[in-house]
């Protein structure tokens, strides 16, 4: 044993042949010229003592979550959307598609260049989120568009996009979608 080693550490390949084997001096497998079996025996005894030492010190694997998280796992499908040698924008094309569509919708709402710009821009923002849900479902690796599990992303993007589109369609004045239940609910709660 040298400085900084413990009995639980497996012996390096050079030292295993120099140390006497468990079969005794001059006998056993090392005496037959079978150096590989002597190394295997030394590794087996070192791993057995490591298992016994780990269990004695309370280092058994627990099924509980660790108290402090040291690392996070990448979401399912969170790999690159293009090969690693492609430029960064090409590797993140799904996220850029959703962000550009939502940004265009925000720009239309902010600038208000034509009549019904608010409704058109808001529908574009909702459609961008629905597009994100479709991309998350159809494309195996979407890069940074993957935030949570695939199912959670699908539900979140799809539900939020659908709600935004529906709210844009029923916005006053002169809604494009007339829902009589909503009119009754508003009349009942306000009047």
C-alpha positions as a Markdown table, in Angstrom:
| # | Residue | x | y | z |
|---|---|---|---|---|
| 1 | Unk | 0.0 | 0.0 | 0.0 |
| 2 | Unk | 1.3 | 3.4 | -0.9 |
| 3 | Unk | 0.4 | 6.8 | 0.3 |
| 4 | Unk | -3.1 | 7.8 | -0.6 |
| 5 | Unk | -4.4 | 4.2 | -1.3 |
| 6 | Unk | -6.8 | 2.1 | 0.6 |
| 7 | Unk | -7.4 | -1.6 | 0.8 |
| 8 | Unk | -10.6 | -1.0 | -1.2 |
| 9 | Unk | -8.8 | 0.4 | -4.2 |
| 10 | Unk | -8.1 | -2.1 | -6.9 |
| 11 | Unk | -4.4 | -2.8 | -7.4 |
| 12 | Unk | -2.8 | -1.3 | -10.5 |
| 13 | Unk | -1.8 | -3.9 | -13.2 |
| 14 | Unk | 1.9 | -3.6 | -12.5 |
| 15 | Unk | 1.6 | -4.1 | -8.7 |
| 16 | Unk | -0.7 | -7.1 | -9.0 |
| 17 | Unk | 2.0 | -9.3 | -10.5 |
| 18 | Unk | 4.6 | -8.2 | -8.0 |
| 19 | Unk | 2.5 | -8.9 | -4.9 |
| 20 | Unk | 2.1 | -12.5 | -3.7 |
| 21 | Unk | -1.0 | -14.2 | -4.8 |
| 22 | Unk | -3.7 | -15.6 | -2.5 |
| 23 | Unk | -2.7 | -19.2 | -3.4 |
| 24 | Unk | 0.5 | -19.0 | -1.5 |
| 25 | Unk | 4.2 | -18.6 | -2.3 |
| 26 | Unk | 5.4 | -20.4 | -5.4 |
| 27 | Unk | 2.0 | -22.2 | -6.0 |
| 28 | Unk | -1.3 | -21.4 | -7.4 |
| 29 | Unk | -2.1 | -19.9 | -10.7 |
| 30 | Unk | 0.8 | -17.4 | -10.6 |
| 31 | Unk | 3.3 | -20.2 | -10.5 |
| 32 | Unk | 2.0 | -21.6 | -13.8 |
| 33 | Unk | 2.8 | -18.4 | -15.6 |
| 34 | Unk | -0.8 | -17.3 | -15.9 |
| 35 | Unk | -0.4 | -13.6 | -15.0 |
| 36 | Unk | -3.9 | -12.7 | -16.1 |
| 37 | Unk | -5.6 | -15.0 | -13.6 |
| 38 | Unk | -3.5 | -13.5 | -10.8 |
| 39 | Unk | -4.6 | -10.0 | -11.7 |
| 40 | Unk | -8.2 | -11.1 | -11.9 |
| 41 | Unk | -7.9 | -12.7 | -8.4 |
| 42 | Unk | -6.4 | -9.5 | -7.0 |
| 43 | Unk | -9.2 | -7.4 | -8.7 |
| 44 | Unk | -11.9 | -9.8 | -7.4 |
| 45 | Unk | -10.6 | -9.6 | -3.8 |
| 46 | Unk | -10.3 | -5.8 | -4.0 |
| 47 | Unk | -13.8 | -5.4 | -5.3 |
| 48 | Unk | -15.2 | -7.8 | -2.7 |
| 49 | Unk | -13.5 | -5.9 | 0.1 |
| 50 | Unk | -14.8 | -2.6 | -1.4 |
| 51 | Unk | -18.4 | -3.9 | -1.4 |
| 52 | Unk | -18.1 | -5.1 | 2.2 |
| 53 | Unk | -16.4 | -1.8 | 3.3 |
| 54 | Unk | -19.1 | 0.3 | 1.5 |
| 55 | Unk | -21.9 | -1.6 | 3.1 |
| 56 | Unk | -20.3 | -1.3 | 6.5 |
| 57 | Unk | -19.9 | 2.4 | 6.2 |
| 58 | Unk | -23.5 | 2.9 | 5.1 |
| 59 | Unk | -22.8 | 3.7 | 1.5 |
| 60 | Unk | -25.5 | 1.5 | 0.1 |
| 61 | Unk | -27.5 | 3.0 | -2.8 |
| 62 | Unk | -30.7 | 4.6 | -1.6 |
| 63 | Unk | -33.9 | 4.9 | -3.6 |
| 64 | Unk | -34.5 | 8.4 | -2.2 |
| 65 | Unk | -33.8 | 11.6 | -4.0 |
| 66 | Unk | -30.6 | 13.3 | -3.0 |
| 67 | Unk | -31.0 | 16.3 | -0.6 |
| 68 | Unk | -29.0 | 18.6 | -2.9 |
| 69 | Unk | -29.3 | 18.3 | -6.7 |
| 70 | Unk | -25.9 | 18.4 | -8.3 |
| 71 | Unk | -26.9 | 18.1 | -11.9 |
| 72 | Unk | -30.0 | 18.2 | -14.1 |
| 73 | Unk | -30.9 | 15.8 | -16.8 |
| 74 | Unk | -31.6 | 17.1 | -20.3 |
| 75 | Unk | -35.3 | 16.9 | -21.3 |
| 76 | Unk | -36.3 | 14.1 | -23.6 |
| 77 | Unk | -35.7 | 15.3 | -27.1 |
| 78 | Unk | -33.5 | 18.1 | -25.9 |
| 79 | Unk | -30.6 | 17.3 | -28.2 |
| 80 | Unk | -29.4 | 19.3 | -31.1 |
| 81 | Unk | -31.9 | 19.7 | -33.9 |
| 82 | Unk | -29.1 | 19.7 | -36.5 |
| 83 | Unk | -25.6 | 18.2 | -36.6 |
| 84 | Unk | -22.9 | 19.5 | -34.2 |
| 85 | Unk | -20.9 | 21.1 | -37.0 |
| 86 | Unk | -23.8 | 23.3 | -38.1 |
| 87 | Unk | -23.9 | 26.9 | -37.0 |
| 88 | Unk | -25.7 | 27.6 | -33.7 |
| 89 | Unk | -28.9 | 29.1 | -35.3 |
| 90 | Unk | -29.3 | 26.0 | -37.5 |
| 91 | Unk | -29.0 | 23.7 | -34.4 |
| 92 | Unk | -31.8 | 25.6 | -32.7 |
| 93 | Unk | -34.2 | 26.1 | -35.7 |
| 94 | Unk | -37.3 | 24.8 | -33.9 |
| 95 | Unk | -36.9 | 27.4 | -31.1 |
| 96 | Unk | -36.1 | 30.1 | -33.6 |
| 97 | Unk | -39.2 | 29.3 | -35.6 |
| 98 | Unk | -41.5 | 29.7 | -32.6 |
| 99 | Unk | -39.7 | 32.8 | -31.4 |
| 100 | Unk | -39.7 | 34.5 | -34.8 |
| 101 | Unk | -43.4 | 33.8 | -35.3 |
| 102 | Unk | -44.3 | 35.1 | -31.8 |
| 103 | Unk | -42.0 | 38.1 | -32.3 |
| 104 | Unk | -43.8 | 39.0 | -35.5 |
| 105 | Unk | -47.1 | 38.7 | -33.8 |
| 106 | Unk | -45.9 | 41.0 | -31.0 |
| 107 | Unk | -44.6 | 43.5 | -33.6 |
| 108 | Unk | -47.9 | 43.6 | -35.4 |
| 109 | Unk | -49.8 | 44.2 | -32.2 |
| 110 | Unk | -47.3 | 46.9 | -31.1 |
| 111 | Unk | -47.2 | 48.8 | -34.4 |
| 112 | Unk | -50.9 | 48.4 | -35.2 |
| 113 | Unk | -50.3 | 49.0 | -39.0 |
| 114 | Unk | -53.9 | 48.0 | -40.1 |
| 115 | Unk | -57.4 | 47.4 | -38.9 |
| 116 | Unk | -57.7 | 44.3 | -36.8 |
| 117 | Unk | -54.0 | 44.2 | -36.2 |
| 118 | Unk | -54.5 | 43.3 | -32.5 |
| 119 | Unk | -56.5 | 40.3 | -33.4 |
| 120 | Unk | -54.2 | 39.1 | -36.2 |
| 121 | Unk | -51.0 | 39.6 | -34.1 |
| 122 | Unk | -52.5 | 37.7 | -31.2 |
| 123 | Unk | -53.7 | 34.9 | -33.4 |
| 124 | Unk | -50.1 | 34.7 | -34.8 |
| 125 | Unk | -48.7 | 34.5 | -31.2 |
| 126 | Unk | -51.1 | 31.6 | -30.4 |
| 127 | Unk | -50.3 | 29.8 | -33.7 |
| 128 | Unk | -46.6 | 30.1 | -32.8 |
| 129 | Unk | -47.2 | 28.2 | -29.6 |
| 130 | Unk | -49.3 | 25.6 | -31.4 |
| 131 | Unk | -46.5 | 25.2 | -33.9 |
| 132 | Unk | -44.1 | 24.7 | -30.9 |
| 133 | Unk | -46.4 | 21.9 | -29.7 |
| 134 | Unk | -46.5 | 20.3 | -33.2 |
| 135 | Unk | -42.7 | 20.5 | -33.5 |
| 136 | Unk | -42.2 | 19.0 | -30.0 |
| 137 | Unk | -44.5 | 16.1 | -31.1 |
| 138 | Unk | -43.1 | 15.5 | -34.6 |
| 139 | Unk | -39.4 | 16.3 | -34.4 |
| 140 | Unk | -37.2 | 13.9 | -32.3 |
| 141 | Unk | -34.7 | 16.5 | -31.2 |
| 142 | Unk | -35.8 | 20.1 | -30.9 |
| 143 | Unk | -32.9 | 21.6 | -28.9 |
| 144 | Unk | -33.8 | 24.3 | -26.4 |
| 145 | Unk | -37.6 | 24.1 | -27.3 |
| 146 | Unk | -37.6 | 21.1 | -25.0 |
| 147 | Unk | -38.1 | 22.5 | -21.5 |
| 148 | Unk | -39.8 | 19.7 | -19.7 |
| 149 | Unk | -40.9 | 16.2 | -20.7 |
| 150 | Unk | -42.4 | 15.8 | -24.1 |
| 151 | Unk | -45.9 | 15.3 | -22.8 |
| 152 | Unk | -45.8 | 18.3 | -20.5 |
| 153 | Unk | -44.4 | 20.5 | -23.3 |
| 154 | Unk | -47.1 | 19.3 | -25.7 |
| 155 | Unk | -49.9 | 20.1 | -23.2 |
| 156 | Unk | -48.4 | 23.4 | -22.2 |
| 157 | Unk | -47.6 | 24.8 | -25.6 |
| 158 | Unk | -50.8 | 23.4 | -27.1 |
| 159 | Unk | -53.2 | 24.5 | -24.4 |
| 160 | Unk | -51.7 | 28.0 | -24.1 |
| 161 | Unk | -51.6 | 28.5 | -27.9 |
| 162 | Unk | -55.3 | 27.3 | -28.2 |
| 163 | Unk | -56.4 | 29.6 | -25.4 |
| 164 | Unk | -54.6 | 32.6 | -26.9 |
| 165 | Unk | -56.2 | 31.9 | -30.4 |
| 166 | Unk | -59.7 | 31.5 | -28.9 |
| 167 | Unk | -59.4 | 34.7 | -26.8 |
| 168 | Unk | -58.3 | 36.6 | -29.9 |
| 169 | Unk | -61.3 | 35.3 | -31.8 |
| 170 | Unk | -63.8 | 36.3 | -29.1 |
| 171 | Unk | -62.3 | 39.6 | -28.3 |
| 172 | Unk | -64.6 | 42.6 | -28.4 |
| 173 | Unk | -65.7 | 44.7 | -30.3 |
| 174 | Unk | -67.1 | 42.6 | -33.2 |
| 175 | Unk | -65.8 | 39.2 | -32.3 |
| 176 | Unk | -65.0 | 36.8 | -35.1 |
| 177 | Unk | -66.3 | 33.8 | -33.1 |
| 178 | Unk | -69.6 | 34.1 | -31.3 |
| 179 | Unk | -70.0 | 31.8 | -28.3 |
| 180 | Unk | -73.5 | 32.2 | -26.8 |
| 181 | Unk | -72.5 | 30.5 | -23.5 |
| 182 | Unk | -69.9 | 33.2 | -22.9 |
| 183 | Unk | -72.5 | 36.0 | -23.5 |
| 184 | Unk | -74.9 | 34.3 | -21.0 |
| 185 | Unk | -72.1 | 33.9 | -18.5 |
| 186 | Unk | -71.1 | 37.5 | -18.8 |
| 187 | Unk | -74.7 | 38.7 | -18.6 |
| 188 | Unk | -75.3 | 36.6 | -15.5 |
| 189 | Unk | -72.2 | 37.7 | -13.6 |
| 190 | Unk | -72.3 | 41.4 | -14.5 |
| 191 | Unk | -76.0 | 42.3 | -14.6 |
